[in-house]
Amino acid sequence: MSEQETAADSQKRVMQFDVISLFPDMFAALSGFGISSRALERGIYQLGLWNPRDFTVDNYRTVDDRPYGGGPGMVMLAEPLASAIQAAKLRQQAAGGRQQGDTPFATR
């Protein structure tokens, strides 16, 4: 493969990031300002923001519950989180960017 073909292939590829967050608005700084904003505008990368609340079925858009057995803290409900992950995976597959075995990463 020549250098020109490699350069053309790399220009066609777009990095895709899908972020699942209860607070997608906090990514406005990333997508609205600075170098990352210009890269987004130029189509160098795409940013998909997924809020698990959008995948709930109740009127209160509940995404957390008390831990089994009581105690302090809250836990995420599995259904909205799993639905958000599935939507992100489907977007990646539709764009041709998701490979078999890729795993989304979760942070606390």
N, C-alpha and C positions, 0 to 999 in steps of 0.2 A: 504494500500500500504506500502510495507516495505521500509526501508531506502535505501537498495541497488537498488530497482526499481526507487526510486526518484532520486538517484544519477545518475543512468544510463540515465534517461530521461533528466536530466539537462545537461549531457555531450553531448547529441545528439543535443540539441538546440543551435543555433548560433544566436547571436544578429545581426540584420541587420539594417544598417543605410543608408538611401538614402538622399543625399544632392543635392538640386537644387541650382546652383550658376552660375553666369556669369563668375566667376573666380575659376574654379575647381582646377587649379594648386596650389592655396594657401593651399590646403589640403595635399600637398606632405609632409609637415612637420609632419602632423599627421600620415600619412600612411608610412612614410619612416624612422622615427627615434624614438628611445626611447621605452618605455613600450608599447605604442599603436602600434608601428610597429611590435614588437614581438608578441603581441596578434593577429594582423592581419595575420602574417605568420603562427601562430599555429592554425588558423581557429576559434578563439574564437568569432570573429565578422567579418562581411563583410561590406565593404563600397562601395556604389554605388554613383557615381558622375554623375550628369545630368546637362548639359549645355543647357539652352533654345535656344542658337544659333544653336544647332544641329537640332532643330525642325522648323527652318524657311524655307520659300519657295523662298525668293528672293536671288539674287546674293550677296548682301551686308550683309546677315545674320542679318538683323535688328531686334532688340528686344525691342526697345523703340520708343516713339513718343512724340511729343509736347502735353502738356495738352490742353484739349478742352477750348477754350476761350483765349488761350495765357497765358502769364505769365511765371515766371521762373520755371526751373526744367523740368524733363522728367517723363513719365509714362511708365510702362511696357505694351507691347502689350499682349493682352489676349491669342491669339492663341498659340504662342510658349510656354508660361508659362503653359497653360492648357495641352498642349501635353507632356511637360516634367513631369508634375504632374501625368498624366495618365500613362506614361511609368514607373515611379517609383512605382505607385500603382500596375501595372501589374506584376512587378518584385517581389514585396512583396507577392502578391497572388500566384504566381507561386511557390514561396519558402514555401508557407504555413504559412507565418508569419503575413500576414495582416488580421486583423479581421474586421468584419462589424462595422462601426462607428469610426474607427481610422481616425484621421485627420492629414495631414501634417501641420507642423508649419512653418510660414513665419517670417523672420526677416527683418529689414530694412537694 
